[in-house]
Amino acid sequence: MVKSQNLKINGKILNEENKLRGESLGMIEMDASAAYLRQFEIIEVDSDDYDVDED
C-alpha cells in the first residue's frame, strides 16, 4: 500500500495531453499543499527532485 501511495504522489499532475489526470486528485492536492507549506514554487511539484522514495 505504501508503494502504491508513493506512486500516486510521485505521478505527474498533467497527462500526455496536458490535461489534469483523472485519478488520485486528493494526492495532487496534498502534494501541492505540502509544496506551498515548504515555500516551494508550485511548478516544482512535478519535479523529480521532490519525489517520495519507496524505502
N, C-alpha and C positions, 0 to 999 in steps of 0.2 A: 504494500500500500504506500509506503514512503517513497519508493522509486516512482510509482505512478503519479503521486502528487508532485514530486520534483520535476518530472517531465512536463506536467501541466504548467507549473510555474515558469519553467525554462522555455516553454513553447513561444513561438513568435506571435505577436499580437495580431499582425496582419497576415492574411493568407497570400497565396501566389497571385491572386487577382487584386491585391492591395485593399481587401475588404476585411473588416473585423471578423476574426474567427468566430465560429458559432458555438463553440464548446468552452467550458471552464471559464465563463465570464467572471465569476467570483474570484478566481485566481488572478485574472488580469487586474481586477480592482484592488486586491490585496498587494499585488506586485507594484502597482502604481502608487498606492498609499505608502508602502514601505520606502519607495524611492523618494517620495515627497518628504517624509519624515527625516530621511537621511540627507536631505537637501541636494539630491541628485537632479540633474536636468531630466525632464520627462522623456526626452529622446533616448536617454541611456537605458531605459527599462528593457529594451530589446537587445542590449549589448551582451555579448558572450562573456564579457569580463565580470558580470554580476550574476551569472548562473549559479544555481544551488548545486553543490556537489552531491553525488549519490552515496558518499560514505558516511 
